Amino acid sequence: MMGALFDLGMHKITLDDFKETLDGSKKIHLSHIAPASGLMLYRMELSKSES
């Protein structure tokens, strides 16, 4: 996902190309791959819903 956003920002793919990759109707070759090591869950909070 981050690699696709980077390519979008560098104008290597269009916004329409990006949207089509999200629904799976189009596959693209990314020139940048963002490592997953930088994506970490910092905190999670759960709240009780009042019903």
ModelCIF file with pLDDT and N, C-alpha, C, O atoms, coordinates in Angstrom:
data_MODEL
#
_entry.id   MODEL 
#
_entity.id                         1 
_entity.type                       polymer 
_entity.pdbx_number_of_molecules   1 
#
_entity_poly.entity_id                      1 
_entity_poly.type                           'polypeptide(L)' 
_entity_poly.nstd_linkage                   no 
_entity_poly.nstd_monomer                   no 
_entity_poly.pdbx_seq_one_letter_code       MMGALFDLGMHKITLDDFKETLDGSKKIHLSHIAPASGLMLYRMELSKSES 
_entity_poly.pdbx_seq_one_letter_code_can   MMGALFDLGMHKITLDDFKETLDGSKKIHLSHIAPASGLMLYRMELSKSES 
_entity_poly.pdbx_strand_id                 A 
#
loop_
_entity_poly_seq.entity_id 
_entity_poly_seq.num 
_entity_poly_seq.mon_id 
_entity_poly_seq.hetero 
1 1  MET n 
1 2  MET n 
1 3  GLY n 
1 4  ALA n 
1 5  LEU n 
1 6  PHE n 
1 7  ASP n 
1 8  LEU n 
1 9  GLY n 
1 10 MET n 
1 11 HIS n 
1 12 LYS n 
1 13 ILE n 
1 14 THR n 
1 15 LEU n 
1 16 ASP n 
1 17 ASP n 
1 18 PHE n 
1 19 LYS n 
1 20 GLU n 
1 21 THR n 
1 22 LEU n 
1 23 ASP n 
1 24 GLY n 
1 25 SER n 
1 26 LYS n 
1 27 LYS n 
1 28 ILE n 
1 29 HIS n 
1 30 LEU n 
1 31 SER n 
1 32 HIS n 
1 33 ILE n 
1 34 ALA n 
1 35 PRO n 
1 36 ALA n 
1 37 SER n 
1 38 GLY n 
1 39 LEU n 
1 40 MET n 
1 41 LEU n 
1 42 TYR n 
1 43 ARG n 
1 44 MET n 
1 45 GLU n 
1 46 LEU n 
1 47 SER n 
1 48 LYS n 
1 49 SER n 
1 50 GLU n 
1 51 SER n 
#
_struct_asym.id          A 
_struct_asym.entity_id   1 
#
loop_
_ma_qa_metric.id 
_ma_qa_metric.mode 
_ma_qa_metric.name 
_ma_qa_metric.software_group_id 
_ma_qa_metric.type 
1 global pLDDT . pLDDT 
2 local  pLDDT . pLDDT 
#
_ma_qa_metric_global.metric_id      1 
_ma_qa_metric_global.metric_value   79.43 
_ma_qa_metric_global.model_id       1 
_ma_qa_metric_global.ordinal_id     1 
#
loop_
_ma_qa_metric_local.label_asym_id 
_ma_qa_metric_local.label_comp_id 
_ma_qa_metric_local.label_seq_id 
_ma_qa_metric_local.metric_id 
_ma_qa_metric_local.metric_value 
_ma_qa_metric_local.model_id 
_ma_qa_metric_local.ordinal_id 
A MET 1  2 76.00 1 1  
A MET 2  2 78.00 1 2  
A GLY 3  2 80.00 1 3  
A ALA 4  2 82.00 1 4  
A LEU 5  2 84.00 1 5  
A PHE 6  2 83.00 1 6  
A ASP 7  2 85.00 1 7  
A LEU 8  2 88.00 1 8  
A GLY 9  2 89.00 1 9  
A MET 10 2 88.00 1 10 
A HIS 11 2 91.00 1 11 
A LYS 12 2 87.00 1 12 
A ILE 13 2 88.00 1 13 
A THR 14 2 91.00 1 14 
A LEU 15 2 91.00 1 15 
A ASP 16 2 89.00 1 16 
A ASP 17 2 86.00 1 17 
A PHE 18 2 86.00 1 18 
A LYS 19 2 88.00 1 19 
A GLU 20 2 86.00 1 20 
A THR 21 2 85.00 1 21 
A LEU 22 2 83.00 1 22 
A ASP 23 2 81.00 1 23 
A GLY 24 2 78.00 1 24 
A SER 25 2 77.00 1 25 
A LYS 26 2 77.00 1 26 
A LYS 27 2 78.00 1 27 
A ILE 28 2 76.00 1 28 
A HIS 29 2 72.00 1 29 
A LEU 30 2 71.00 1 30 
A SER 31 2 71.00 1 31 
A HIS 32 2 68.00 1 32 
A ILE 33 2 72.00 1 33 
A ALA 34 2 69.00 1 34 
A PRO 35 2 71.00 1 35 
A ALA 36 2 69.00 1 36 
A SER 37 2 71.00 1 37 
A GLY 38 2 66.00 1 38 
A LEU 39 2 67.00 1 39 
A MET 40 2 72.00 1 40 
A LEU 41 2 72.00 1 41 
A TYR 42 2 79.00 1 42 
A ARG 43 2 84.00 1 43 
A MET 44 2 83.00 1 44 
A GLU 45 2 86.00 1 45 
A LEU 46 2 85.00 1 46 
A SER 47 2 85.00 1 47 
A LYS 48 2 83.00 1 48 
A SER 49 2 75.00 1 49 
A GLU 50 2 70.00 1 50 
A SER 51 2 59.00 1 51 
#
loop_
_atom_site.group_PDB 
_atom_site.id 
_atom_site.type_symbol 
_atom_site.label_atom_id 
_atom_site.label_alt_id 
_atom_site.label_comp_id 
_atom_site.label_asym_id 
_atom_site.label_entity_id 
_atom_site.label_seq_id 
_atom_site.pdbx_PDB_ins_code 
_atom_site.Cartn_x 
_atom_site.Cartn_y 
_atom_site.Cartn_z 
_atom_site.occupancy 
_atom_site.B_iso_or_equiv 
_atom_site.pdbx_formal_charge 
_atom_site.auth_seq_id 
_atom_site.auth_comp_id 
_atom_site.auth_asym_id 
_atom_site.auth_atom_id 
_atom_site.pdbx_PDB_model_num 
ATOM 1   N N  . MET A 1 1  ? 0.825   -1.184 0.000   1.00 76.00 ? 1  MET A N  1 
ATOM 2   C CA . MET A 1 1  ? 0.000   0.000  0.000   1.00 76.00 ? 1  MET A CA 1 
ATOM 3   C C  . MET A 1 1  ? 0.873   1.253  0.000   1.00 76.00 ? 1  MET A C  1 
ATOM 4   O O  . MET A 1 1  ? 0.648   2.170  -0.790  1.00 76.00 ? 1  MET A O  1 
ATOM 5   N N  . MET A 1 2  ? 1.873   1.293  0.890   1.00 78.00 ? 2  MET A N  1 
ATOM 6   C CA . MET A 1 2  ? 2.716   2.486  0.947   1.00 78.00 ? 2  MET A CA 1 
ATOM 7   C C  . MET A 1 2  ? 3.538   2.653  -0.328  1.00 78.00 ? 2  MET A C  1 
ATOM 8   O O  . MET A 1 2  ? 3.769   3.775  -0.779  1.00 78.00 ? 2  MET A O  1 
ATOM 9   N N  . GLY A 1 3  ? 3.976   1.541  -0.906  1.00 80.00 ? 3  GLY A N  1 
ATOM 10  C CA . GLY A 1 3  ? 4.711   1.621  -2.166  1.00 80.00 ? 3  GLY A CA 1 
ATOM 11  C C  . GLY A 1 3  ? 3.856   2.203  -3.274  1.00 80.00 ? 3  GLY A C  1 
ATOM 12  O O  . GLY A 1 3  ? 4.340   2.982  -4.096  1.00 80.00 ? 3  GLY A O  1 
ATOM 13  N N  . ALA A 1 4  ? 2.583   1.828  -3.298  1.00 82.00 ? 4  ALA A N  1 
ATOM 14  C CA . ALA A 1 4  ? 1.660   2.361  -4.307  1.00 82.00 ? 4  ALA A CA 1 
ATOM 15  C C  . ALA A 1 4  ? 1.417   3.849  -4.071  1.00 82.00 ? 4  ALA A C  1 
ATOM 16  O O  . ALA A 1 4  ? 1.340   4.619  -5.028  1.00 82.00 ? 4  ALA A O  1 
ATOM 17  N N  . LEU A 1 5  ? 1.295   4.260  -2.821  1.00 84.00 ? 5  LEU A N  1 
ATOM 18  C CA . LEU A 1 5  ? 1.111   5.683  -2.522  1.00 84.00 ? 5  LEU A CA 1 
ATOM 19  C C  . LEU A 1 5  ? 2.350   6.485  -2.903  1.00 84.00 ? 5  LEU A C  1 
ATOM 20  O O  . LEU A 1 5  ? 2.240   7.613  -3.383  1.00 84.00 ? 5  LEU A O  1 
ATOM 21  N N  . PHE A 1 6  ? 3.526   5.905  -2.691  1.00 83.00 ? 6  PHE A N  1 
ATOM 22  C CA . PHE A 1 6  ? 4.766   6.573  -3.092  1.00 83.00 ? 6  PHE A CA 1 
ATOM 23  C C  . PHE A 1 6  ? 4.804   6.749  -4.609  1.00 83.00 ? 6  PHE A C  1 
ATOM 24  O O  . PHE A 1 6  ? 5.133   7.828  -5.104  1.00 83.00 ? 6  PHE A O  1 
ATOM 25  N N  . ASP A 1 7  ? 4.468   5.688  -5.345  1.00 85.00 ? 7  ASP A N  1 
ATOM 26  C CA . ASP A 1 7  ? 4.439   5.774  -6.810  1.00 85.00 ? 7  ASP A CA 1 
ATOM 27  C C  . ASP A 1 7  ? 3.386   6.774  -7.288  1.00 85.00 ? 7  ASP A C  1 
ATOM 28  O O  . ASP A 1 7  ? 3.590   7.460  -8.290  1.00 85.00 ? 7  ASP A O  1 
ATOM 29  N N  . LEU A 1 8  ? 2.270   6.858  -6.582  1.00 88.00 ? 8  LEU A N  1 
ATOM 30  C CA . LEU A 1 8  ? 1.239   7.836  -6.916  1.00 88.00 ? 8  LEU A CA 1 
ATOM 31  C C  . LEU A 1 8  ? 1.783   9.253  -6.744  1.00 88.00 ? 8  LEU A C  1 
ATOM 32  O O  . LEU A 1 8  ? 1.564   10.112 -7.599  1.00 88.00 ? 8  LEU A O  1 
ATOM 33  N N  . GLY A 1 9  ? 2.482   9.494  -5.656  1.00 89.00 ? 9  GLY A N  1 
ATOM 34  C CA . GLY A 1 9  ? 3.064   10.803 -5.407  1.00 89.00 ? 9  GLY A CA 1 
ATOM 35  C C  . GLY A 1 9  ? 4.141   11.181 -6.413  1.00 89.00 ? 9  GLY A C  1 
ATOM 36  O O  . GLY A 1 9  ? 4.343   12.362 -6.695  1.00 89.00 ? 9  GLY A O  1 
ATOM 37  N N  . MET A 1 10 ? 4.837   10.179 -6.958  1.00 88.00 ? 10 MET A N  1 
ATOM 38  C CA . MET A 1 10 ? 5.886   10.417 -7.948  1.00 88.00 ? 10 MET A CA 1 
ATOM 39  C C  . MET A 1 10 ? 5.321   10.436 -9.372  1.00 88.00 ? 10 MET A C  1 
ATOM 40  O O  . MET A 1 10 ? 6.076   10.523 -10.340 1.00 88.00 ? 10 MET A O  1 
ATOM 41  N N  . HIS A 1 11 ? 4.000   10.354 -9.497  1.00 91.00 ? 11 HIS A N  1 
ATOM 42  C CA . HIS A 1 11 ? 3.293   10.372 -10.783 1.00 91.00 ? 11 HIS A CA 1 
ATOM 43  C C  . HIS A 1 11 ? 3.679   9.194  -11.680 1.00 91.00 ? 11 HIS A C  1 
ATOM 44  O O  . HIS A 1 11 ? 3.643   9.305  -12.906 1.00 91.00 ? 11 HIS A O  1 
ATOM 45  N N  . LYS A 1 12 ? 4.049   8.065  -11.067 1.00 87.00 ? 12 LYS A N  1 
ATOM 46  C CA . LYS A 1 12 ? 4.347   6.860  -11.847 1.00 87.00 ? 12 LYS A CA 1 
ATOM 47  C C  . LYS A 1 12 ? 3.082   6.061  -12.110 1.00 87.00 ? 12 LYS A C  1 
ATOM 48  O O  . LYS A 1 12 ? 3.028   5.276  -13.057 1.00 87.00 ? 12 LYS A O  1 
ATOM 49  N N  . ILE A 1 13 ? 2.057   6.255  -11.272 1.00 88.00 ? 13 ILE A N  1 
ATOM 50  C CA . ILE A 1 13 ? 0.729   5.690  -11.502 1.00 88.00 ? 13 ILE A CA 1 
ATOM 51  C C  . ILE A 1 13 ? -0.284  6.812  -11.304 1.00 88.00 ? 13 ILE A C  1 
ATOM 52  O O  . ILE A 1 13 ? 0.015   7.820  -10.665 1.00 88.00 ? 13 ILE A O  1 
ATOM 53  N N  . THR A 1 14 ? -1.474  6.636  -11.850 1.00 91.00 ? 14 THR A N  1 
ATOM 54  C CA . THR A 1 14 ? -2.526  7.642  -11.697 1.00 91.00 ? 14 THR A CA 1 
ATOM 55  C C  . THR A 1 14 ? -3.424  7.279  -10.518 1.00 91.00 ? 14 THR A C  1 
ATOM 56  O O  . THR A 1 14 ? -3.376  6.162  -10.003 1.00 91.00 ? 14 THR A O  1 
ATOM 57  N N  . LEU A 1 15 ? -4.228  8.225  -10.108 1.00 91.00 ? 15 LEU A N  1 
ATOM 58  C CA . LEU A 1 15 ? -5.178  7.970  -9.023  1.00 91.00 ? 15 LEU A CA 1 
ATOM 59  C C  . LEU A 1 15 ? -6.163  6.879  -9.431  1.00 91.00 ? 15 LEU A C  1 
ATOM 60  O O  . LEU A 1 15 ? -6.540  6.044  -8.609  1.00 91.00 ? 15 LEU A O  1 
ATOM 61  N N  . ASP A 1 16 ? -6.580  6.881  -10.693 1.00 89.00 ? 16 ASP A N  1 
ATOM 62  C CA . ASP A 1 16 ? -7.488  5.833  -11.173 1.00 89.00 ? 16 ASP A CA 1 
ATOM 63  C C  . ASP A 1 16 ? -6.814  4.467  -11.106 1.00 89.00 ? 16 ASP A C  1 
ATOM 64  O O  . ASP A 1 16 ? -7.449  3.486  -10.717 1.00 89.00 ? 16 ASP A O  1 
ATOM 65  N N  . ASP A 1 17 ? -5.528  4.387  -11.483 1.00 86.00 ? 17 ASP A N  1 
ATOM 66  C CA . ASP A 1 17 ? -4.787  3.125  -11.364 1.00 86.00 ? 17 ASP A CA 1 
ATOM 67  C C  . ASP A 1 17 ? -4.780  2.651  -9.919  1.00 86.00 ? 17 ASP A C  1 
ATOM 68  O O  . ASP A 1 17 ? -5.007  1.473  -9.642  1.00 86.00 ? 17 ASP A O  1 
ATOM 69  N N  . PHE A 1 18 ? -4.519  3.569  -9.005  1.00 86.00 ? 18 PHE A N  1 
ATOM 70  C CA . PHE A 1 18 ? -4.464  3.227  -7.579  1.00 86.00 ? 18 PHE A CA 1 
ATOM 71  C C  . PHE A 1 18 ? -5.815  2.702  -7.097  1.00 86.00 ? 18 PHE A C  1 
ATOM 72  O O  . PHE A 1 18 ? -5.871  1.691  -6.397  1.00 86.00 ? 18 PHE A O  1 
ATOM 73  N N  . LYS A 1 19 ? -6.902  3.381  -7.467  1.00 88.00 ? 19 LYS A N  1 
ATOM 74  C CA . LYS A 1 19 ? -8.239  2.946  -7.050  1.00 88.00 ? 19 LYS A CA 1 
ATOM 75  C C  . LYS A 1 19 ? -8.566  1.555  -7.595  1.00 88.00 ? 19 LYS A C  1 
ATOM 76  O O  . LYS A 1 19 ? -9.188  0.747  -6.906  1.00 88.00 ? 19 LYS A O  1 
ATOM 77  N N  . GLU A 1 20 ? -8.148  1.276  -8.828  1.00 86.00 ? 20 GLU A N  1 
ATOM 78  C CA . GLU A 1 20 ? -8.431  -0.032 -9.415  1.00 86.00 ? 20 GLU A CA 1 
ATOM 79  C C  . GLU A 1 20 ? -7.637  -1.146 -8.740  1.00 86.00 ? 20 GLU A C  1 
ATOM 80  O O  . GLU A 1 20 ? -8.080  -2.294 -8.733  1.00 86.00 ? 20 GLU A O  1 
ATOM 81  N N  . THR A 1 21 ? -6.484  -0.835 -8.179  1.00 85.00 ? 21 THR A N  1 
ATOM 82  C CA . THR A 1 21 ? -5.731  -1.860 -7.454  1.00 85.00 ? 21 THR A CA 1 
ATOM 83  C C  . THR A 1 21 ? -6.404  -2.199 -6.126  1.00 85.00 ? 21 THR A C  1 
ATOM 84  O O  . THR A 1 21 ? -6.273  -3.319 -5.633  1.00 85.00 ? 21 THR A O  1 
ATOM 85  N N  . LEU A 1 22 ? -7.121  -1.240 -5.548  1.00 83.00 ? 22 LEU A N  1 
ATOM 86  C CA . LEU A 1 22 ? -7.776  -1.485 -4.260  1.00 83.00 ? 22 LEU A CA 1 
ATOM 87  C C  . LEU A 1 22 ? -8.912  -2.489 -4.378  1.00 83.00 ? 22 LEU A C  1 
ATOM 88  O O  . LEU A 1 22 ? -9.113  -3.301 -3.474  1.00 83.00 ? 22 LEU A O  1 
ATOM 89  N N  . ASP A 1 23 ? -9.659  -2.449 -5.477  1.00 81.00 ? 23 ASP A N  1 
ATOM 90  C CA . ASP A 1 23 ? -10.763 -3.403 -5.627  1.00 81.00 ? 23 ASP A CA 1 
ATOM 91  C C  . ASP A 1 23 ? -10.337 -4.690 -6.328  1.00 81.00 ? 23 ASP A C  1 
ATOM 92  O O  . ASP A 1 23 ? -11.145 -5.601 -6.510  1.00 81.00 ? 23 ASP A O  1 
ATOM 93  N N  . GLY A 1 24 ? -9.067  -4.763 -6.720  1.00 78.00 ? 24 GLY A N  1 
ATOM 94  C CA . GLY A 1 24 ? -8.534  -5.994 -7.308  1.00 78.00 ? 24 GLY A CA 1 
ATOM 95  C C  . GLY A 1 24 ? -8.757  -6.135 -8.805  1.00 78.00 ? 24 GLY A C  1 
ATOM 96  O O  . GLY A 1 24 ? -8.411  -7.164 -9.385  1.00 78.00 ? 24 GLY A O  1 
ATOM 97  N N  . SER A 1 25 ? -9.331  -5.116 -9.441  1.00 77.00 ? 25 SER A N  1 
ATOM 98  C CA . SER A 1 25 ? -9.601  -5.229 -10.875 1.00 77.00 ? 25 SER A CA 1 
ATOM 99  C C  . SER A 1 25 ? -8.364  -4.971 -11.730 1.00 77.00 ? 25 SER A C  1 
ATOM 100 O O  . SER A 1 25 ? -8.368  -5.255 -12.928 1.00 77.00 ? 25 SER A O  1 
ATOM 101 N N  . LYS A 1 26 ? -7.313  -4.437 -11.127 1.00 77.00 ? 26 LYS A N  1 
ATOM 102 C CA . LYS A 1 26 ? -6.087  -4.145 -11.881 1.00 77.00 ? 26 LYS A CA 1 
ATOM 103 C C  . LYS A 1 26 ? -4.872  -4.432 -11.014 1.00 77.00 ? 26 LYS A C  1 
ATOM 104 O O  . LYS A 1 26 ? -4.849  -4.105 -9.828  1.00 77.00 ? 26 LYS A O  1 
ATOM 105 N N  . LYS A 1 27 ? -3.881  -5.037 -11.607 1.00 78.00 ? 27 LYS A N  1 
ATOM 106 C CA . LYS A 1 27 ? -2.618  -5.282 -10.909 1.00 78.00 ? 27 LYS A CA 1 
ATOM 107 C C  . LYS A 1 27 ? -1.548  -4.425 -11.558 1.00 78.00 ? 27 LYS A C  1 
ATOM 108 O O  . LYS A 1 27 ? -1.495  -4.307 -12.782 1.00 78.00 ? 27 LYS A O  1 
ATOM 109 N N  . ILE A 1 28 ? -0.692  -3.824 -10.734 1.00 76.00 ? 28 ILE A N  1 
ATOM 110 C CA . ILE A 1 28 ? 0.372   -2.973 -11.253 1.00 76.00 ? 28 ILE A CA 1 
ATOM 111 C C  . ILE A 1 28 ? 1.712   -3.445 -10.702 1.00 76.00 ? 28 ILE A C  1 
ATOM 112 O O  . ILE A 1 28 ? 1.770   -4.125 -9.678  1.00 76.00 ? 28 ILE A O  1 
ATOM 113 N N  . HIS A 1 29 ? 2.772   -3.080 -11.385 1.00 72.00 ? 29 HIS A N  1 
ATOM 114 C CA . HIS A 1 29 ? 4.123   -3.359 -10.911 1.00 72.00 ? 29 HIS A CA 1 
ATOM 115 C C  . HIS A 1 29 ? 4.611   -2.127 -10.160 1.00 72.00 ? 29 HIS A C  1 
ATOM 116 O O  . HIS A 1 29 ? 4.668   -1.033 -10.721 1.00 72.00 ? 29 HIS A O  1 
ATOM 117 N N  . LEU A 1 30 ? 4.960   -2.306 -8.893  1.00 71.00 ? 30 LEU A N  1 
ATOM 118 C CA . LEU A 1 30 ? 5.418   -1.184 -8.090  1.00 71.00 ? 30 LEU A CA 1 
ATOM 119 C C  . LEU A 1 30 ? 6.927   -1.037 -8.200  1.00 71.00 ? 30 LEU A C  1 
ATOM 120 O O  . LEU A 1 30 ? 7.663   -2.024 -8.184  1.00 71.00 ? 30 LEU A O  1 
ATOM 121 N N  . SER A 1 31 ? 7.373   0.195  -8.312  1.00 71.00 ? 31 SER A N  1 
ATOM 122 C CA . SER A 1 31 ? 8.817   0.436  -8.365  1.00 71.00 ? 31 SER A CA 1 
ATOM 123 C C  . SER A 1 31 ? 9.397   0.634  -6.973  1.00 71.00 ? 31 SER A C  1 
ATOM 124 O O  . SER A 1 31 ? 10.617  0.620  -6.805  1.00 71.00 ? 31 SER A O  1 
ATOM 125 N N  . HIS A 1 32 ? 8.540   0.818  -5.972  1.00 68.00 ? 32 HIS A N  1 
ATOM 126 C CA . HIS A 1 32 ? 8.991   0.973  -4.588  1.00 68.00 ? 32 HIS A CA 1 
ATOM 127 C C  . HIS A 1 32 ? 8.189   0.034  -3.694  1.00 68.00 ? 32 HIS A C  1 
ATOM 128 O O  . HIS A 1 32 ? 6.969   -0.075 -3.823  1.00 68.00 ? 32 HIS A O  1 
ATOM 129 N N  . ILE A 1 33 ? 8.875   -0.626 -2.806  1.00 72.00 ? 33 ILE A N  1 
ATOM 130 C CA . ILE A 1 33 ? 8.227   -1.491 -1.828  1.00 72.00 ? 33 ILE A CA 1 
ATOM 131 C C  . ILE A 1 33 ? 8.595   -0.972 -0.439  1.00 72.00 ? 33 ILE A C  1 
ATOM 132 O O  . ILE A 1 33 ? 9.776   -0.858 -0.111  1.00 72.00 ? 33 ILE A O  1 
ATOM 133 N N  . ALA A 1 34 ? 7.601   -0.660 0.366   1.00 69.00 ? 34 ALA A N  1 
ATOM 134 C CA . ALA A 1 34 ? 7.847   -0.170 1.717   1.00 69.00 ? 34 ALA A CA 1 
ATOM 135 C C  . ALA A 1 34 ? 7.940   -1.375 2.663   1.00 69.00 ? 34 ALA A C  1 
ATOM 136 O O  . ALA A 1 34 ? 7.037   -2.211 2.678   1.00 69.00 ? 34 ALA A O  1 
ATOM 137 N N  . PRO A 1 35 ? 9.005   -1.475 3.442   1.00 71.00 ? 35 PRO A N  1 
ATOM 138 C CA . PRO A 1 35 ? 9.142   -2.606 4.358   1.00 71.00 ? 35 PRO A CA 1 
ATOM 139 C C  . PRO A 1 35 ? 8.100   -2.551 5.482   1.00 71.00 ? 35 PRO A C  1 
ATOM 140 O O  . PRO A 1 35 ? 7.782   -1.477 5.994   1.00 71.00 ? 35 PRO A O  1 
ATOM 141 N N  . ALA A 1 36 ? 7.592   -3.686 5.844   1.00 69.00 ? 36 ALA A N  1 
ATOM 142 C CA . ALA A 1 36 ? 6.574   -3.754 6.899   1.00 69.00 ? 36 ALA A CA 1 
ATOM 143 C C  . ALA A 1 36 ? 7.166   -3.510 8.283   1.00 69.00 ? 36 ALA A C  1 
ATOM 144 O O  . ALA A 1 36 ? 6.419   -3.335 9.246   1.00 69.00 ? 36 ALA A O  1 
ATOM 145 N N  . SER A 1 37 ? 8.472   -3.496 8.398   1.00 71.00 ? 37 SER A N  1 
ATOM 146 C CA . SER A 1 37 ? 9.106   -3.326 9.709   1.00 71.00 ? 37 SER A CA 1 
ATOM 147 C C  . SER A 1 37 ? 8.807   -1.961 10.326  1.00 71.00 ? 37 SER A C  1 
ATOM 148 O O  . SER A 1 37 ? 8.931   -1.803 11.541  1.00 71.00 ? 37 SER A O  1 
ATOM 149 N N  . GLY A 1 38 ? 8.422   -0.984 9.530   1.00 66.00 ? 38 GLY A N  1 
ATOM 150 C CA . GLY A 1 38 ? 8.118   0.339  10.065  1.00 66.00 ? 38 GLY A CA 1 
ATOM 151 C C  . GLY A 1 38 ? 6.673   0.499  10.488  1.00 66.00 ? 38 GLY A C  1 
ATOM 152 O O  . GLY A 1 38 ? 6.302   1.538  11.034  1.00 66.00 ? 38 GLY A O  1 
ATOM 153 N N  . LEU A 1 39 ? 5.849   -0.513 10.247  1.00 67.00 ? 39 LEU A N  1 
ATOM 154 C CA . LEU A 1 39 ? 4.438   -0.434 10.592  1.00 67.00 ? 39 LEU A CA 1 
ATOM 155 C C  . LEU A 1 39 ? 4.193   -1.215 11.875  1.00 67.00 ? 39 LEU A C  1 
ATOM 156 O O  . LEU A 1 39 ? 4.208   -2.446 11.878  1.00 67.00 ? 39 LEU A O  1 
ATOM 157 N N  . MET A 1 40 ? 3.966   -0.480 12.975  1.00 72.00 ? 40 MET A N  1 
ATOM 158 C CA . MET A 1 40 ? 3.805   -1.133 14.270  1.00 72.00 ? 40 MET A CA 1 
ATOM 159 C C  . MET A 1 40 ? 2.584   -0.564 14.988  1.00 72.00 ? 40 MET A C  1 
ATOM 160 O O  . MET A 1 40 ? 2.312   0.635  14.922  1.00 72.00 ? 40 MET A O  1 
ATOM 161 N N  . LEU A 1 41 ? 1.859   -1.437 15.669  1.00 72.00 ? 41 LEU A N  1 
ATOM 162 C CA . LEU A 1 41 ? 0.720   -1.009 16.479  1.00 72.00 ? 41 LEU A CA 1 
ATOM 163 C C  . LEU A 1 41 ? 1.257   -0.432 17.781  1.00 72.00 ? 41 LEU A C  1 
ATOM 164 O O  . LEU A 1 41 ? 1.950   -1.116 18.534  1.00 72.00 ? 41 LEU A O  1 
ATOM 165 N N  . TYR A 1 42 ? 0.937   0.818  18.038  1.00 79.00 ? 42 TYR A N  1 
ATOM 166 C CA . TYR A 1 42 ? 1.443   1.478  19.233  1.00 79.00 ? 42 TYR A CA 1 
ATOM 167 C C  . TYR A 1 42 ? 0.509   1.283  20.415  1.00 79.00 ? 42 TYR A C  1 
ATOM 168 O O  . TYR A 1 42 ? 0.956   0.974  21.519  1.00 79.00 ? 42 TYR A O  1 
ATOM 169 N N  . ARG A 1 43 ? -0.783  1.463  20.189  1.00 84.00 ? 43 ARG A N  1 
ATOM 170 C CA . ARG A 1 43 ? -1.731  1.357  21.273  1.00 84.00 ? 43 ARG A CA 1 
ATOM 171 C C  . ARG A 1 43 ? -3.100  0.968  20.724  1.00 84.00 ? 43 ARG A C  1 
ATOM 172 O O  . ARG A 1 43 ? -3.444  1.296  19.589  1.00 84.00 ? 43 ARG A O  1 
ATOM 173 N N  . MET A 1 44 ? -3.868  0.269  21.541  1.00 83.00 ? 44 MET A N  1 
ATOM 174 C CA . MET A 1 44 ? -5.231  -0.074 21.172  1.00 83.00 ? 44 MET A CA 1 
ATOM 175 C C  . MET A 1 44 ? -6.116  0.159  22.377  1.00 83.00 ? 44 MET A C  1 
ATOM 176 O O  . MET A 1 44 ? -5.820  -0.313 23.474  1.00 83.00 ? 44 MET A O  1 
ATOM 177 N N  . GLU A 1 45 ? -7.185  0.875  22.178  1.00 86.00 ? 45 GLU A N  1 
ATOM 178 C CA . GLU A 1 45 ? -8.118  1.142  23.273  1.00 86.00 ? 45 GLU A CA 1 
ATOM 179 C C  . GLU A 1 45 ? -9.485  0.615  22.885  1.00 86.00 ? 45 GLU A C  1 
ATOM 180 O O  . GLU A 1 45 ? -9.949  0.825  21.764  1.00 86.00 ? 45 GLU A O  1 
ATOM 181 N N  . LEU A 1 46 ? -10.119 -0.065 23.810  1.00 85.00 ? 46 LEU A N  1 
ATOM 182 C CA . LEU A 1 46 ? -11.467 -0.573 23.598  1.00 85.00 ? 46 LEU A CA 1 
ATOM 183 C C  . LEU A 1 46 ? -12.415 0.146  24.532  1.00 85.00 ? 46 LEU A C  1 
ATOM 184 O O  . LEU A 1 46 ? -12.093 0.386  25.696  1.00 85.00 ? 46 LEU A O  1 
ATOM 185 N N  . SER A 1 47 ? -13.556 0.482  24.033  1.00 85.00 ? 47 SER A N  1 
ATOM 186 C CA . SER A 1 47 ? -14.549 1.123  24.895  1.00 85.00 ? 47 SER A CA 1 
ATOM 187 C C  . SER A 1 47 ? -15.838 0.326  24.849  1.00 85.00 ? 47 SER A C  1 
ATOM 188 O O  . SER A 1 47 ? -16.174 -0.282 23.833  1.00 85.00 ? 47 SER A O  1 
ATOM 189 N N  . LYS A 1 48 ? -16.543 0.339  25.944  1.00 83.00 ? 48 LYS A N  1 
ATOM 190 C CA . LYS A 1 48 ? -17.821 -0.367 26.002  1.00 83.00 ? 48 LYS A CA 1 
ATOM 191 C C  . LYS A 1 48 ? -18.874 0.490  25.339  1.00 83.00 ? 48 LYS A C  1 
ATOM 192 O O  . LYS A 1 48 ? -18.976 1.687  25.608  1.00 83.00 ? 48 LYS A O  1 
ATOM 193 N N  . SER A 1 49 ? -19.664 -0.131 24.463  1.00 75.00 ? 49 SER A N  1 
ATOM 194 C CA . SER A 1 49 ? -20.739 0.630  23.833  1.00 75.00 ? 49 SER A CA 1 
ATOM 195 C C  . SER A 1 49 ? -21.944 0.622  24.764  1.00 75.00 ? 49 SER A C  1 
ATOM 196 O O  . SER A 1 49 ? -22.282 -0.398 25.364  1.00 75.00 ? 49 SER A O  1 
ATOM 197 N N  . GLU A 1 50 ? -22.571 1.763  24.869  1.00 70.00 ? 50 GLU A N  1 
ATOM 198 C CA . GLU A 1 50 ? -23.747 1.883  25.731  1.00 70.00 ? 50 GLU A CA 1 
ATOM 199 C C  . GLU A 1 50 ? -24.988 1.543  24.929  1.00 70.00 ? 50 GLU A C  1 
ATOM 200 O O  . GLU A 1 50 ? -25.277 2.176  23.913  1.00 70.00 ? 50 GLU A O  1 
ATOM 201 N N  . SER A 1 51 ? -25.727 0.528  25.397  1.00 59.00 ? 51 SER A N  1 
ATOM 202 C CA . SER A 1 51 ? -26.954 0.167  24.698  1.00 59.00 ? 51 SER A CA 1 
ATOM 203 C C  . SER A 1 51 ? -28.104 0.024  25.653  1.00 59.00 ? 51 SER A C  1 
ATOM 204 O O  . SER A 1 51 ? -29.221 -0.278 25.233  1.00 59.00 ? 51 SER A O  1 
#
